[in-house]
Amino acid sequence: MKKVRIGSGAGYAGDRLEPALELIEKGNLDYISFECLAERTIAIAQKEKLKNPTKGYNELLEYRMERVLPLAWEKNVKIITNMGAANPQAGAEVISKIAKSLGIKGIRIAAVLGDDVVDNIDRYKDTLVWETGQILDKLEGDIISANAYLGAEGIVKALEMGADVVITGRVADPSIFIAPLIYEFGWERDDYKILGKGTLVGHLLECGGQSTGGYYAEPGKKDVEDLAKLGFPIAEVSEDGSFIITKVKGSGGTVTKHTLTEQLIYEIHDPANYITPDVIADFSKVEFNEVGKDVVSVTKGDGKNKTDTYKVSIGYKDCYIGEGEISYGGPGAYKRAMLAAEIVKDRLAIRNIEVEEIKYDLIGVNSLYWDYDKCYTKPEEIRLRVAARTKDRETAAKIGEEVETLYTNGPAGGGGAVKKVSEIISVASILIPKEDVHVDIKIVEVN
């Protein structure tokens, strides 16, 4: 029975490169897929594209491709990635230039287009926004991006057109892994049981080192060896959708039913109804069987008919965050930090500085769990962070100013003060009909 080996080259935009190179060099791969796109990532990329039409792709695209392309070309490994972000066409041109500079001839690079629907966003002003419960027309803030979560369709078309590298914008994370399976095995697009299994492959690979023990590790409880050299996962998939997950022999980390179980339930609200553009996958009966060291067989994935809508991720200019931080050390550090927070509160009131939301964190004490009023008396090293949401940059800047002035205005012993203002791009989600979205493929060939 024919088998296809797919490696996970990245689990997020800034992931390590060494594991991907190791996979291409030693993993006997047919494909490697780099999953590098999150909701906010593409909104920020769109912002960059607005400033410069030649930008908007992943900022590490050149760095990765300069190292990955020659090795993948040598090993006959095809590359699929969503590093195109807001500008896959420009990303394809960049890859083409890199290939030329490396003397790689005959390589075909495909850009998958069609996910960007921002020009038509006004058509959906009466559509419900998930996060707010109101219609899109009532969303506050300027919309800068709107991208539909495409499925595997465009990637499959690109592979059918002979692409060696496929770069996309917004596609569902599992789709960059299931697409080569559909292409290689000729799976029917309405065979939802097999597509459910393929989506399971993608879901277990999409987060890179999470499946090989990275996110699983906990000293003394769930020990994982050699995390500094963590290897990324490989799926070896058969035509019937059965598969194993493994990694390169000798690489760090581990592949067990436990590491894969944690990844299985990652970001899954309803395991029996995981909605993707390609299929509604059913992971509720999945079984893991350890058949060797770092080799796990995965069975009983399933699926059902897909929906007739695409999720659209909308990026919009929401607010500004003003921040200030200062540290206190030695005996009484906790009480001095608490006093500092109270001083900032009083100063904001004296200056009539109004904010939408403000948070006072004692980092290392209460910043994760919002329990500001709890009494901690033993810590001898405290860092106060004050952060507030505002609608304008000027007000946001005043937050950090007040923290910085604690230097000489008390309490005693403050040091290491920093301040900054950030413009926040927030994300909203709507559904639109699939019939409104048209996928196109642009091929760049290096001769």
C-alpha positions as a Markdown table, in Angstrom:
| # | Residue | x | y | z |
|---|---|---|---|---|
| 1 | Met | 0.0 | 0.0 | 0.0 |
| 2 | Lys | 1.3 | 3.4 | -0.9 |
| 3 | Lys | 2.5 | 5.6 | 1.9 |
| 4 | Val | 3.3 | 9.3 | 2.2 |
| 5 | Arg | 5.5 | 10.8 | 4.8 |
| 6 | Ile | 4.8 | 14.4 | 6.0 |
| 7 | Gly | 6.9 | 16.4 | 8.4 |
| 8 | Ser | 5.9 | 19.4 | 10.6 |
| 9 | Gly | 8.3 | 22.2 | 9.9 |
| 10 | Ala | 6.9 | 24.8 | 12.2 |
| 11 | Gly | 4.1 | 25.2 | 14.8 |
| 12 | Tyr | 3.9 | 29.0 | 14.8 |
| 13 | Ala | 5.3 | 32.1 | 13.1 |
| 14 | Gly | 8.6 | 32.3 | 15.0 |
| 15 | Asp | 9.4 | 28.6 | 15.5 |
| 16 | Arg | 12.8 | 27.1 | 15.5 |
| 17 | Leu | 14.4 | 26.2 | 12.1 |
| 18 | Glu | 16.8 | 23.4 | 13.2 |
| 19 | Pro | 14.0 | 20.7 | 13.6 |
| 20 | Ala | 12.7 | 21.3 | 10.1 |
| 21 | Leu | 16.2 | 20.9 | 8.6 |
| 22 | Glu | 16.7 | 17.7 | 10.6 |
| 23 | Leu | 13.4 | 16.4 | 9.2 |
| 24 | Ile | 14.3 | 17.1 | 5.6 |
| 25 | Glu | 17.9 | 15.7 | 6.1 |
| 26 | Lys | 17.0 | 12.5 | 8.0 |
| 27 | Gly | 13.2 | 12.0 | 7.9 |
| 28 | Asn | 12.8 | 10.4 | 4.5 |
| 29 | Leu | 10.0 | 12.9 | 3.8 |
| 30 | Asp | 7.8 | 13.4 | 0.8 |
| 31 | Tyr | 6.4 | 16.7 | 2.1 |
| 32 | Ile | 7.2 | 19.2 | 4.8 |
| 33 | Ser | 4.5 | 21.8 | 5.9 |
| 34 | Phe | 5.2 | 25.0 | 7.9 |
| 35 | Glu | 2.2 | 26.2 | 9.9 |
| 36 | Cys | 3.1 | 29.8 | 10.7 |
| 37 | Leu | -0.1 | 31.8 | 10.8 |
| 38 | Ala | -2.4 | 32.9 | 13.6 |
| 39 | Glu | -5.4 | 35.2 | 13.6 |
| 40 | Arg | -3.5 | 38.2 | 14.9 |
| 41 | Thr | -0.5 | 37.4 | 12.8 |
| 42 | Ile | -2.3 | 37.9 | 9.5 |
| 43 | Ala | -3.9 | 41.1 | 10.7 |
| 44 | Ile | -0.5 | 42.5 | 11.6 |
| 45 | Ala | 0.9 | 41.3 | 8.2 |
| 46 | Gln | -2.0 | 43.1 | 6.4 |
| 47 | Lys | -1.0 | 46.3 | 8.3 |
| 48 | Glu | 2.6 | 45.8 | 6.9 |
| 49 | Lys | 1.2 | 45.3 | 3.4 |
| 50 | Leu | -0.7 | 48.5 | 3.6 |
| 51 | Lys | 2.6 | 50.3 | 4.3 |
| 52 | Asn | 4.5 | 48.5 | 1.7 |
| 53 | Pro | 2.7 | 46.4 | -1.1 |
| 54 | Thr | 5.8 | 44.2 | -1.5 |
| 55 | Lys | 5.6 | 43.0 | 2.2 |
| 56 | Gly | 2.9 | 41.3 | 4.3 |
| 57 | Tyr | 4.4 | 37.8 | 4.2 |
| 58 | Asn | 6.0 | 36.1 | 7.2 |
| 59 | Glu | 9.1 | 38.0 | 8.3 |
| 60 | Leu | 11.1 | 34.8 | 8.6 |
| 61 | Leu | 10.3 | 33.7 | 5.1 |
| 62 | Glu | 13.7 | 34.6 | 3.6 |
| 63 | Tyr | 15.6 | 33.2 | 6.6 |
| 64 | Arg | 13.7 | 29.9 | 6.4 |
| 65 | Met | 13.7 | 29.4 | 2.6 |
| 66 | Glu | 17.4 | 30.3 | 2.2 |
| 67 | Arg | 18.2 | 27.2 | 4.3 |
| 68 | Val | 15.2 | 24.9 | 3.5 |
| 69 | Leu | 15.0 | 25.3 | -0.3 |
| 70 | Pro | 18.4 | 23.8 | -1.3 |
| 71 | Leu | 18.0 | 20.9 | 1.1 |
| 72 | Ala | 14.4 | 20.1 | 0.1 |
| 73 | Trp | 15.3 | 20.4 | -3.6 |
| 74 | Glu | 18.2 | 17.9 | -3.0 |
| 75 | Lys | 16.1 | 15.5 | -1.1 |
| 76 | Asn | 13.0 | 15.8 | -3.4 |
| 77 | Val | 10.8 | 17.1 | -0.5 |
| 78 | Lys | 7.9 | 19.4 | -1.5 |
| 79 | Ile | 7.2 | 22.4 | 0.7 |
| 80 | Ile | 3.8 | 23.7 | 1.8 |
| 81 | Thr | 3.4 | 26.7 | 4.0 |
| 82 | Asn | 1.0 | 29.5 | 5.0 |
| 83 | Met | 3.9 | 31.9 | 5.4 |
| 84 | Gly | 2.4 | 34.0 | 2.6 |
| 85 | Ala | 0.1 | 35.6 | 5.3 |
| 86 | Ala | -1.4 | 38.7 | 3.8 |
| 87 | Asn | 0.6 | 38.6 | 0.6 |
| 88 | Pro | 1.3 | 35.1 | -0.8 |
| 89 | Gln | 2.0 | 36.4 | -4.3 |
| 90 | Ala | 4.9 | 38.5 | -2.9 |
| 91 | Gly | 6.0 | 35.6 | -0.9 |
| 92 | Ala | 6.2 | 33.4 | -4.0 |
| 93 | Glu | 8.3 | 36.1 | -5.7 |
| 94 | Val | 10.7 | 36.1 | -2.8 |
| 95 | Ile | 11.1 | 32.4 | -2.8 |
| 96 | Ser | 11.7 | 32.6 | -6.6 |
| 97 | Lys | 14.5 | 35.1 | -6.1 |
| 98 | Ile | 16.0 | 32.9 | -3.4 |
| 99 | Ala | 15.9 | 29.9 | -5.7 |
| 100 | Lys | 17.7 | 31.9 | -8.4 |
| 101 | Ser | 20.3 | 33.1 | -6.1 |
| 102 | Leu | 21.0 | 29.5 | -5.0 |
| 103 | Gly | 21.2 | 28.2 | -8.6 |
| 104 | Ile | 18.0 | 26.1 | -8.3 |
| 105 | Lys | 16.5 | 25.7 | -11.7 |
| 106 | Gly | 13.2 | 24.2 | -12.8 |
| 107 | Ile | 11.5 | 24.7 | -9.4 |
| 108 | Arg | 7.8 | 25.7 | -9.6 |
| 109 | Ile | 6.4 | 27.9 | -6.8 |
| 110 | Ala | 2.6 | 28.3 | -6.4 |
| 111 | Ala | 0.8 | 31.1 | -4.6 |
| 112 | Val | -2.7 | 30.3 | -3.4 |
| 113 | Leu | -4.9 | 33.4 | -3.6 |
| 114 | Gly | -8.5 | 34.1 | -2.7 |
| 115 | Asp | -8.7 | 34.2 | 1.1 |
| 116 | Asp | -8.5 | 38.0 | 1.2 |
| 117 | Val | -12.1 | 39.2 | 1.2 |
| 118 | Val | -11.5 | 42.7 | 2.8 |
| 119 | Asp | -12.6 | 44.5 | -0.4 |
| 120 | Asn | -16.0 | 42.9 | -0.1 |
| 121 | Ile | -16.4 | 43.2 | 3.7 |
| 122 | Asp | -19.3 | 45.7 | 3.4 |
| 123 | Arg | -21.4 | 43.0 | 2.0 |
| 124 | Tyr | -21.5 | 41.3 | 5.4 |
| 125 | Lys | -22.2 | 44.4 | 7.6 |
| 126 | Asp | -25.4 | 42.7 | 8.9 |
| 127 | Thr | -23.6 | 39.4 | 9.8 |
| 128 | Leu | -23.3 | 38.4 | 13.4 |
| 129 | Val | -19.8 | 38.8 | 15.0 |
| 130 | Trp | -19.1 | 35.8 | 17.3 |
| 131 | Glu | -17.0 | 37.8 | 19.8 |
| 132 | Thr | -19.4 | 40.7 | 20.3 |
| 133 | Gly | -22.8 | 39.1 | 19.6 |
| 134 | Gln | -23.6 | 42.2 | 17.5 |
| 135 | Ile | -23.7 | 42.7 | 13.7 |
| 136 | Leu | -20.5 | 43.6 | 12.0 |
| 137 | Asp | -21.7 | 47.1 | 11.2 |
| 138 | Lys | -21.5 | 47.9 | 14.9 |
| 139 | Leu | -17.9 | 46.8 | 15.3 |
| 140 | Glu | -15.8 | 49.7 | 16.6 |
| 141 | Gly | -12.5 | 50.3 | 15.0 |
| 142 | Asp | -11.2 | 50.5 | 11.4 |
| 143 | Ile | -11.1 | 47.1 | 9.7 |
| 144 | Ile | -7.7 | 46.4 | 8.1 |
| 145 | Ser | -8.0 | 42.7 | 7.1 |
| 146 | Ala | -10.6 | 40.0 | 6.4 |
| 147 | Asn | -9.4 | 36.6 | 5.5 |
| 148 | Ala | -11.4 | 33.4 | 4.9 |
| 149 | Tyr | -10.1 | 30.1 | 6.3 |
| 150 | Leu | -9.7 | 28.3 | 3.0 |
| 151 | Gly | -9.4 | 24.5 | 2.9 |
| 152 | Ala | -7.2 | 22.2 | 0.9 |
| 153 | Glu | -8.7 | 22.9 | -2.5 |
| 154 | Gly | -6.2 | 25.5 | -3.6 |
| 155 | Ile | -3.2 | 23.6 | -2.4 |
| 156 | Val | -4.3 | 20.5 | -4.2 |
| 157 | Lys | -4.8 | 22.4 | -7.4 |
| 158 | Ala | -1.3 | 23.8 | -7.0 |
| 159 | Leu | 0.2 | 20.4 | -6.6 |
| 160 | Glu | -1.8 | 19.2 | -9.7 |
| 161 | Met | -0.1 | 22.0 | -11.6 |
| 162 | Gly | 3.3 | 20.6 | -10.6 |
| 163 | Ala | 4.2 | 22.9 | -7.7 |
| 164 | Asp | 7.3 | 22.1 | -5.7 |
| 165 | Val | 6.6 | 24.8 | -3.2 |
| 166 | Val | 3.1 | 26.0 | -2.3 |
| 167 | Ile | 2.7 | 29.2 | -0.3 |
| 168 | Thr | -0.8 | 30.3 | 0.9 |
| 169 | Gly | -2.4 | 33.0 | 2.9 |
| 170 | Arg | -5.1 | 32.1 | 5.5 |
| 171 | Val | -6.0 | 28.4 | 5.3 |
| 172 | Ala | -7.1 | 26.1 | 8.1 |
| 173 | Asp | -4.1 | 24.7 | 9.9 |
| 174 | Pro | -4.8 | 21.0 | 9.1 |
| 175 | Ser | -5.4 | 21.8 | 5.4 |
| 176 | Ile | -1.7 | 22.3 | 4.7 |
| 177 | Phe | -1.2 | 18.7 | 5.8 |
| 178 | Ile | -4.3 | 17.0 | 4.3 |
| 179 | Ala | -3.8 | 18.6 | 0.9 |
| 180 | Pro | -0.8 | 16.4 | -0.2 |
| 181 | Leu | -2.7 | 13.3 | 1.0 |
| 182 | Ile | -5.7 | 14.2 | -1.2 |
| 183 | Tyr | -3.4 | 14.8 | -4.1 |
| 184 | Glu | -1.2 | 11.7 | -3.6 |
| 185 | Phe | -4.0 | 9.3 | -2.9 |
| 186 | Gly | -6.7 | 10.7 | -5.1 |
| 187 | Trp | -9.1 | 10.9 | -2.1 |
| 188 | Glu | -12.6 | 12.1 | -3.2 |
| 189 | Arg | -13.7 | 15.5 | -1.8 |
| 190 | Asp | -17.0 | 14.0 | -0.6 |
| 191 | Asp | -15.5 | 11.0 | 1.2 |
| 192 | Tyr | -15.8 | 12.6 | 4.6 |
| 193 | Lys | -14.7 | 9.6 | 6.6 |
| 194 | Ile | -11.3 | 9.6 | 4.9 |
| 195 | Leu | -11.1 | 13.4 | 5.1 |
| 196 | Gly | -11.7 | 13.2 | 8.8 |
| 197 | Lys | -8.7 | 10.9 | 9.1 |
| 198 | Gly | -6.6 | 13.2 | 7.1 |
| 199 | Thr | -7.6 | 16.2 | 9.2 |
| 200 | Leu | -6.6 | 14.2 | 12.3 |
| 201 | Val | -3.1 | 13.8 | 10.7 |
| 202 | Gly | -3.0 | 17.6 | 10.2 |
| 203 | His | -4.2 | 18.4 | 13.7 |
| 204 | Leu | -1.5 | 16.2 | 15.3 |
| 205 | Leu | 1.2 | 17.8 | 13.1 |
| 206 | Glu | 0.1 | 21.4 | 13.0 |
| 207 | Cys | 1.7 | 22.5 | 16.3 |
| 208 | Gly | 5.2 | 21.1 | 15.7 |
| 209 | Gly | 7.0 | 20.2 | 18.9 |
| 210 | Gln | 3.8 | 20.0 | 21.0 |
| 211 | Ser | 3.3 | 16.4 | 19.7 |
| 212 | Thr | 6.8 | 15.4 | 20.5 |
| 213 | Gly | 6.6 | 16.4 | 24.2 |
| 214 | Gly | 7.4 | 20.1 | 24.1 |
| 215 | Tyr | 4.2 | 21.4 | 25.6 |
| 216 | Tyr | 3.7 | 18.2 | 27.5 |
| 217 | Ala | 6.9 | 18.4 | 29.6 |
| 218 | Glu | 6.7 | 19.0 | 33.3 |
| 219 | Pro | 9.8 | 18.2 | 35.5 |
| 220 | Gly | 9.3 | 15.4 | 38.0 |
| 221 | Lys | 5.9 | 14.6 | 36.6 |
| 222 | Lys | 6.1 | 14.3 | 32.9 |
| 223 | Asp | 9.8 | 14.3 | 32.1 |
| 224 | Val | 10.9 | 14.7 | 28.5 |
| 225 | Glu | 14.6 | 14.2 | 27.5 |
| 226 | Asp | 16.7 | 16.6 | 25.5 |
| 227 | Leu | 14.1 | 19.4 | 25.0 |
| 228 | Ala | 16.9 | 21.7 | 23.7 |
| 229 | Lys | 17.1 | 19.5 | 20.7 |
| 230 | Leu | 13.4 | 18.7 | 20.4 |
| 231 | Gly | 12.5 | 16.9 | 17.2 |
| 232 | Phe | 9.3 | 17.7 | 15.3 |
| 233 | Pro | 6.7 | 15.0 | 14.4 |
| 234 | Ile | 6.4 | 13.0 | 11.2 |
| 235 | Ala | 3.2 | 11.3 | 10.0 |
| 236 | Glu | 3.5 | 8.2 | 7.8 |
| 237 | Val | 0.1 | 7.9 | 6.2 |
| 238 | Ser | -1.4 | 5.0 | 4.2 |
| 239 | Glu | -3.9 | 5.3 | 1.4 |
| 240 | Asp | -6.7 | 4.1 | 3.7 |
| 241 | Gly | -6.1 | 6.9 | 6.1 |
| 242 | Ser | -4.3 | 4.9 | 8.8 |
| 243 | Phe | -1.1 | 6.4 | 10.0 |
| 244 | Ile | 1.7 | 6.5 | 12.5 |
| 245 | Ile | 3.3 | 9.5 | 14.2 |
| 246 | Thr | 7.0 | 9.4 | 14.9 |
| 247 | Lys | 10.1 | 11.6 | 14.8 |
| 248 | Val | 13.7 | 11.4 | 13.6 |
| 249 | Lys | 15.7 | 8.8 | 15.5 |
| 250 | Gly | 18.1 | 10.4 | 18.0 |
| 251 | Ser | 16.3 | 13.7 | 18.1 |
| 252 | Gly | 15.1 | 15.2 | 21.4 |
| 253 | Gly | 11.6 | 14.8 | 22.8 |
| 254 | Thr | 9.3 | 11.8 | 22.8 |
| 255 | Val | 6.2 | 10.5 | 20.9 |
| 256 | Thr | 3.8 | 8.6 | 23.1 |
| 257 | Lys | 0.0 | 8.2 | 23.4 |
| 258 | His | 0.2 | 10.8 | 26.2 |
| 259 | Thr | 1.9 | 13.5 | 24.2 |
| 260 | Leu | -0.5 | 12.9 | 21.3 |
| 261 | Thr | -3.5 | 12.9 | 23.5 |
| 262 | Glu | -2.6 | 16.4 | 24.8 |
| 263 | Gln | -2.3 | 17.6 | 21.2 |
| 264 | Leu | -5.5 | 15.9 | 20.2 |
| 265 | Ile | -7.6 | 18.0 | 22.6 |
| 266 | Tyr | -5.7 | 21.2 | 21.9 |
| 267 | Glu | -8.1 | 23.9 | 20.7 |
| 268 | Ile | -10.9 | 21.4 | 20.2 |
| 269 | His | -14.2 | 22.5 | 21.7 |
| 270 | Asp | -16.2 | 19.5 | 20.6 |
| 271 | Pro | -14.1 | 16.4 | 19.7 |
| 272 | Ala | -17.0 | 14.9 | 17.8 |
| 273 | Asn | -17.6 | 18.0 | 15.7 |
| 274 | Tyr | -14.3 | 19.7 | 14.8 |
| 275 | Ile | -15.4 | 22.1 | 12.0 |
| 276 | Thr | -12.8 | 22.7 | 9.2 |
| 277 | Pro | -13.4 | 24.0 | 5.7 |
| 278 | Asp | -12.8 | 20.4 | 4.3 |
| 279 | Val | -14.8 | 18.3 | 6.7 |
| 280 | Ile | -16.4 | 18.2 | 10.1 |
| 281 | Ala | -14.0 | 15.9 | 11.8 |
| 282 | Asp | -14.8 | 13.5 | 14.6 |
| 283 | Phe | -12.0 | 12.8 | 17.0 |
| 284 | Ser | -14.2 | 11.4 | 19.8 |
| 285 | Lys | -13.2 | 7.7 | 19.2 |
| 286 | Val | -9.5 | 8.2 | 18.3 |
| 287 | Glu | -7.2 | 5.5 | 19.7 |
| 288 | Phe | -3.4 | 5.7 | 20.1 |
| 289 | Asn | -1.3 | 2.5 | 20.2 |
| 290 | Glu | 2.4 | 2.6 | 21.0 |
| 291 | Val | 3.9 | 0.2 | 18.5 |
| 292 | Gly | 7.6 | 1.0 | 19.2 |
| 293 | Lys | 9.8 | 3.6 | 20.8 |
| 294 | Asp | 8.6 | 7.0 | 19.5 |
| 295 | Val | 6.2 | 5.3 | 17.1 |
| 296 | Val | 2.4 | 5.6 | 17.7 |
| 297 | Ser | -0.3 | 4.2 | 15.6 |
| 298 | Val | -3.4 | 6.4 | 15.3 |
| 299 | Thr | -6.8 | 5.0 | 14.3 |
| 300 | Lys | -10.5 | 5.6 | 14.4 |
| 301 | Gly | -10.6 | 9.2 | 13.1 |
| 302 | Asp | -13.9 | 10.0 | 11.3 |
| 303 | Gly | -15.8 | 12.8 | 9.6 |
| 304 | Lys | -19.0 | 14.1 | 8.2 |
| 305 | Asn | -20.3 | 16.5 | 5.6 |
| 306 | Lys | -18.6 | 19.9 | 5.6 |
| 307 | Thr | -20.5 | 23.2 | 6.1 |
| 308 | Asp | -21.3 | 25.7 | 3.3 |
| 309 | Thr | -19.6 | 28.6 | 5.0 |
| 310 | Tyr | -16.1 | 29.8 | 5.6 |
| 311 | Lys | -15.0 | 31.4 | 8.9 |
| 312 | Val | -13.5 | 34.8 | 8.2 |
| 313 | Ser | -11.0 | 36.3 | 10.6 |
| 314 | Ile | -11.3 | 40.1 | 10.7 |
| 315 | Gly | -8.5 | 42.3 | 12.0 |
| 316 | Tyr | -9.3 | 45.8 | 13.2 |
| 317 | Lys | -7.7 | 48.7 | 15.0 |
| 318 | Asp | -9.2 | 48.3 | 18.5 |
| 319 | Cys | -7.3 | 50.4 | 21.0 |
| 320 | Tyr | -3.9 | 51.3 | 22.5 |
| 321 | Ile | -2.2 | 49.6 | 25.5 |
| 322 | Gly | -0.1 | 51.9 | 27.7 |
| 323 | Glu | 2.3 | 50.0 | 30.0 |
| 324 | Gly | 4.8 | 50.8 | 32.7 |
| 325 | Glu | 7.0 | 48.4 | 34.8 |
| 326 | Ile | 9.3 | 48.9 | 37.8 |
| 327 | Ser | 11.0 | 46.5 | 40.2 |
| 328 | Tyr | 11.4 | 46.5 | 43.9 |
| 329 | Gly | 13.8 | 44.2 | 45.8 |
| 330 | Gly | 14.9 | 43.3 | 49.3 |
| 331 | Pro | 13.0 | 43.2 | 52.6 |
| 332 | Gly | 9.6 | 44.8 | 52.3 |
| 333 | Ala | 9.6 | 44.6 | 48.5 |
| 334 | Tyr | 6.0 | 43.4 | 48.4 |
| 335 | Lys | 4.6 | 46.2 | 50.5 |
| 336 | Arg | 6.6 | 48.8 | 48.5 |
| 337 | Ala | 5.2 | 47.4 | 45.3 |
| 338 | Met | 1.7 | 47.5 | 46.6 |
| 339 | Leu | 2.2 | 51.1 | 47.7 |
| 340 | Ala | 3.6 | 52.0 | 44.3 |
| 341 | Ala | 0.4 | 50.6 | 42.7 |
| 342 | Glu | -1.8 | 52.7 | 45.0 |
| 343 | Ile | 0.3 | 55.8 | 44.1 |
| 344 | Val | -0.3 | 55.2 | 40.4 |
| 345 | Lys | -4.0 | 54.8 | 41.0 |
| 346 | Asp | -4.1 | 58.0 | 42.9 |
| 347 | Arg | -2.1 | 59.9 | 40.3 |
| 348 | Leu | -4.4 | 58.8 | 37.5 |
| 349 | Ala | -7.3 | 60.0 | 39.5 |
| 350 | Ile | -5.6 | 63.4 | 40.2 |
| 351 | Arg | -4.8 | 63.9 | 36.5 |
| 352 | Asn | -8.4 | 62.8 | 35.5 |
| 353 | Ile | -6.9 | 60.1 | 33.2 |
| 354 | Glu | -9.8 | 57.9 | 32.1 |
| 355 | Val | -9.2 | 54.4 | 30.6 |
| 356 | Glu | -11.4 | 51.6 | 29.4 |
| 357 | Glu | -9.7 | 48.9 | 31.5 |
| 358 | Ile | -6.6 | 48.8 | 33.7 |
| 359 | Lys | -4.7 | 46.0 | 35.4 |
| 360 | Tyr | -2.1 | 46.1 | 38.2 |
| 361 | Asp | 0.2 | 43.1 | 38.1 |
| 362 | Leu | 2.8 | 42.0 | 40.6 |
| 363 | Ile | 4.7 | 39.8 | 38.2 |
| 364 | Gly | 5.6 | 36.5 | 39.8 |
| 365 | Val | 2.9 | 36.9 | 42.4 |
| 366 | Asn | -0.5 | 37.7 | 40.9 |
| 367 | Ser | -0.2 | 38.6 | 37.2 |
| 368 | Leu | -1.6 | 35.4 | 35.8 |
| 369 | Tyr | -4.6 | 34.9 | 38.0 |
| 370 | Trp | -6.0 | 38.4 | 38.6 |
| 371 | Asp | -5.8 | 38.1 | 42.4 |
| 372 | Tyr | -4.4 | 41.5 | 43.1 |
| 373 | Asp | -5.9 | 41.8 | 46.6 |
| 374 | Lys | -4.3 | 38.6 | 47.9 |
| 375 | Cys | -1.7 | 39.1 | 50.6 |
| 376 | Tyr | 1.8 | 37.8 | 49.9 |
| 377 | Thr | 4.4 | 38.9 | 52.4 |
| 378 | Lys | 7.5 | 36.7 | 51.7 |
| 379 | Pro | 8.6 | 37.6 | 48.2 |
| 380 | Glu | 11.8 | 39.7 | 48.2 |
| 381 | Glu | 11.7 | 40.6 | 44.5 |
| 382 | Ile | 8.6 | 42.1 | 42.9 |
| 383 | Arg | 8.0 | 43.7 | 39.5 |
| 384 | Leu | 5.0 | 46.0 | 39.3 |
| 385 | Arg | 3.3 | 46.2 | 35.9 |
| 386 | Val | 0.5 | 48.6 | 35.2 |
| 387 | Ala | -1.3 | 48.3 | 31.8 |
| 388 | Ala | -4.4 | 50.1 | 30.5 |
| 389 | Arg | -6.6 | 50.0 | 27.4 |
| 390 | Thr | -7.3 | 53.4 | 25.9 |
| 391 | Lys | -8.8 | 54.7 | 22.7 |
| 392 | Asp | -5.9 | 57.1 | 21.9 |
| 393 | Arg | -2.1 | 57.0 | 22.0 |
| 394 | Glu | -1.7 | 60.1 | 24.1 |
| 395 | Thr | -3.7 | 58.7 | 27.1 |
| 396 | Ala | -2.0 | 55.4 | 26.8 |
| 397 | Ala | 1.4 | 57.1 | 27.1 |
| 398 | Lys | 0.4 | 58.6 | 30.4 |
| 399 | Ile | 0.3 | 55.2 | 32.1 |
| 400 | Gly | 4.0 | 54.5 | 31.6 |
| 401 | Glu | 4.8 | 58.1 | 32.6 |
| 402 | Glu | 3.3 | 57.7 | 36.0 |
| 403 | Val | 5.1 | 54.4 | 36.6 |
| 404 | Glu | 8.4 | 55.9 | 35.6 |
| 405 | Thr | 8.0 | 58.8 | 37.9 |
| 406 | Leu | 8.0 | 56.4 | 40.9 |
| 407 | Tyr | 11.8 | 56.4 | 40.4 |
| 408 | Thr | 12.3 | 59.5 | 42.5 |
| 409 | Asn | 8.9 | 60.1 | 43.9 |
| 410 | Gly | 8.7 | 56.9 | 46.0 |
| 411 | Pro | 8.4 | 54.4 | 47.4 |
| 412 | Ala | 12.0 | 53.5 | 48.0 |
| 413 | Gly | 14.2 | 51.2 | 46.0 |
| 414 | Gly | 12.5 | 51.2 | 42.6 |
| 415 | Gly | 14.6 | 50.3 | 39.6 |
| 416 | Gly | 14.5 | 49.0 | 36.0 |
| 417 | Ala | 11.5 | 51.1 | 35.0 |
| 418 | Val | 10.3 | 50.8 | 31.4 |
| 419 | Lys | 7.3 | 52.2 | 29.5 |
| 420 | Lys | 5.7 | 51.7 | 26.1 |
| 421 | Val | 2.6 | 52.2 | 24.1 |
| 422 | Ser | 1.3 | 49.5 | 21.6 |
| 423 | Glu | -1.4 | 49.9 | 19.0 |
| 424 | Ile | -3.6 | 46.8 | 19.4 |
| 425 | Ile | -5.1 | 44.9 | 16.4 |
| 426 | Ser | -7.9 | 42.8 | 17.6 |
| 427 | Val | -9.7 | 39.9 | 15.9 |
| 428 | Ala | -13.4 | 39.3 | 15.2 |
| 429 | Ser | -15.0 | 36.4 | 13.4 |
| 430 | Ile | -17.9 | 35.9 | 11.1 |
| 431 | Leu | -19.2 | 33.3 | 8.7 |
| 432 | Ile | -19.7 | 33.9 | 4.9 |
| 433 | Pro | -21.0 | 31.7 | 2.1 |
| 434 | Lys | -18.3 | 29.6 | 0.5 |
| 435 | Glu | -19.8 | 30.5 | -2.9 |
| 436 | Asp | -18.6 | 34.1 | -2.3 |
| 437 | Val | -14.9 | 33.0 | -2.2 |
| 438 | His | -12.9 | 32.2 | -5.4 |
| 439 | Val | -9.6 | 30.5 | -5.2 |
| 440 | Asp | -6.8 | 31.2 | -7.7 |
| 441 | Ile | -3.4 | 29.9 | -8.3 |
| 442 | Lys | -0.4 | 31.8 | -9.5 |
| 443 | Ile | 2.7 | 29.9 | -10.6 |
| 444 | Val | 6.2 | 31.3 | -10.6 |
| 445 | Glu | 8.8 | 29.0 | -12.4 |
| 446 | Val | 12.5 | 29.4 | -12.0 |
| 447 | Asn | 14.4 | 28.6 | -15.2 |
